[in-house]
Amino acid sequence: MNQIPHHPQIPISLTINGTLHELKVEPWVTLLDLLRERLSLTGTKKGCDQGQCGACTVLVDGKRVNSCLALAVSRDGAEITTIEGLAQNGELHPLQVAFIERDAFQCGYCTPGQICSAAGLLAEGHTRSRAEIREHMSGNLCRCGAYTNIADAVEDVLMPRIAAKEAAE
């Protein structure tokens, strides 16, 4: 009788969308698979599984990360925000509202990664123009070609923030 070999599990601690999770995972489990398969956070999408499409983008300690390329154990102690965690107190994130208002999606598959990437872009604070939005969002692919509307939505949220910051200075 064949025995299944024991696979070592490593204890990790992650704060995901504000909730602390104490988990044990195999060393090869990606952050994407942990989110989708173990925690049922299926808003984060599996696209190419090679870090090329951006569908799996989440925020790790506020920075944009392709979760298909990040091993869960390498993010021990991190704060993770997925598309499910962007809304606060029942209110959609301004980017979620802008994507709806600008019809910045068609099939919707890339939308969670696009929105998380845009949230990271806003947090980074160095994007100041439409051309920079397009450049800094270029790692997130949309097979439907909604790029103009995506840039419009991000610009709708970004530009008032830039104007407010400049007015305060």
C-alpha positions in Angstrom: 0.0 0.0 0.0 1.4 3.4 -1.0 1.6 6.0 1.7 1.2 9.6 1.0 4.3 11.4 2.2 3.9 13.9 5.0 4.3 17.5 3.7 5.6 19.9 6.3 3.4 22.8 7.1 4.8 26.1 8.3 2.9 28.3 10.7 2.3 31.9 9.4 0.3 34.9 10.6 -1.4 37.2 8.1 -3.8 40.1 8.6 -6.1 39.8 5.6 -8.7 42.6 5.1 -8.3 43.6 8.8 -8.7 40.1 10.2 -5.8 38.2 11.7 -5.3 34.6 10.3 -3.1 32.1 12.0 -2.5 29.4 9.4 -0.3 26.4 8.6 0.7 26.1 4.9 3.1 24.1 2.8 6.1 26.0 1.7 5.1 26.0 -1.9 1.6 27.5 -1.5 1.2 30.8 -3.3 -0.6 33.7 -1.7 -3.1 33.5 -4.5 -4.0 29.9 -3.8 -4.1 30.5 0.0 -6.6 33.4 -0.6 -8.8 31.6 -3.0 -8.6 28.0 -1.9 -8.1 28.1 1.9 -9.8 31.4 2.7 -12.5 31.5 0.0 -11.5 35.1 -1.0 -12.3 34.4 -4.7 -12.4 38.1 -5.8 -8.7 37.8 -6.5 -8.5 36.1 -9.9 -6.1 33.5 -11.2 -5.2 34.5 -14.7 -1.9 33.5 -16.2 -0.4 32.1 -13.0 3.0 33.6 -14.2 2.8 37.2 -13.0 2.2 38.5 -16.5 -1.5 39.6 -16.4 -2.1 41.3 -13.1 -5.5 39.6 -12.5 -4.2 38.4 -9.1 -2.9 41.8 -7.8 -3.5 42.4 -4.1 -1.9 44.9 -1.7 0.7 43.6 0.6 1.7 46.1 3.3 0.1 48.7 0.9 2.2 47.7 -2.1 1.0 46.1 -5.3 1.9 42.4 -5.5 1.1 39.7 -8.0 -0.1 37.1 -5.5 0.5 34.2 -8.0 4.2 34.9 -7.6 4.4 35.4 -3.8 4.8 32.4 -1.6 2.4 32.6 1.4 5.3 31.8 3.8 7.3 34.7 2.5 4.6 37.1 3.6 4.4 36.0 7.2 3.4 38.9 9.3 2.1 41.0 6.4 -1.1 42.9 6.0 -2.9 41.8 2.9 -5.8 43.7 1.3 -7.8 42.0 -1.4 -10.7 43.5 -3.5 -13.0 42.2 -0.7 -11.3 44.4 1.8 -11.3 47.8 -0.1 -14.8 48.8 0.9 -15.1 50.2 4.4 -18.1 50.2 6.7 -20.4 49.3 3.8 -19.1 52.0 1.6 -17.4 51.2 -1.7 -13.8 52.5 -2.1 -13.7 55.6 -4.4 -12.0 53.5 -7.1 -14.8 50.9 -7.0 -17.3 53.8 -7.4 -15.3 55.3 -10.3 -15.0 52.0 -12.1 -18.8 51.6 -11.9 -19.4 55.2 -13.0 -16.9 55.0 -15.9 -18.0 51.5 -17.0 -14.4 50.5 -16.6 -15.0 46.8 -17.1 -16.6 44.5 -19.6 -16.3 40.9 -18.6 -15.0 42.0 -15.1 -12.4 39.3 -14.8 -9.5 41.7 -14.5 -11.4 44.3 -12.5 -10.4 43.2 -9.0 -6.7 43.3 -10.0 -7.1 46.6 -11.8 -8.7 48.2 -8.8 -6.2 46.8 -6.3 -3.4 48.0 -8.6 -4.9 51.4 -8.8 -5.3 51.6 -5.0 -1.6 50.8 -4.7 -0.8 53.4 -7.3 -2.7 56.0 -5.3 -0.9 55.0 -2.1 2.5 55.2 -3.9 1.8 58.9 -4.6 4.1 59.4 -7.5 1.6 59.2 -10.4 0.6 62.7 -11.5 -0.8 62.4 -15.0 -2.9 60.2 -17.3 0.2 59.0 -19.1 1.7 58.0 -15.8 -1.5 56.2 -14.9 -1.3 54.2 -18.1 2.4 53.4 -17.5 2.0 52.4 -13.9 -1.1 50.3 -14.6 0.6 48.5 -17.6 1.1 45.3 -15.7 -2.6 44.8 -15.5 -4.0 43.4 -18.7 -7.6 43.7 -19.9 -8.5 41.3 -22.7 -11.7 43.3 -23.4 -9.8 46.5 -24.0 -11.4 48.7 -21.4 -8.2 50.6 -20.9 -9.6 54.1 -21.7 -12.4 53.7 -19.2 -10.0 52.2 -16.6 -7.6 55.2 -17.0 -10.7 57.6 -16.8 -11.8 55.9 -13.5 -8.3 56.1 -12.0 -7.9 59.7 -13.1 -11.3 60.6 -11.6 -9.9 59.5 -8.2 -6.3 60.6 -8.6 -6.7 64.2 -9.9 -8.8 65.6 -7.1 -6.3 64.2 -4.6 -3.4 65.9 -6.5 -5.3 69.2 -6.5 -6.1 68.9 -2.8 -2.5 68.2 -2.0 -1.3 71.1 -4.1 -3.8 73.4 -2.5 -2.6 72.4 1.0 1.0 73.1 0.2 
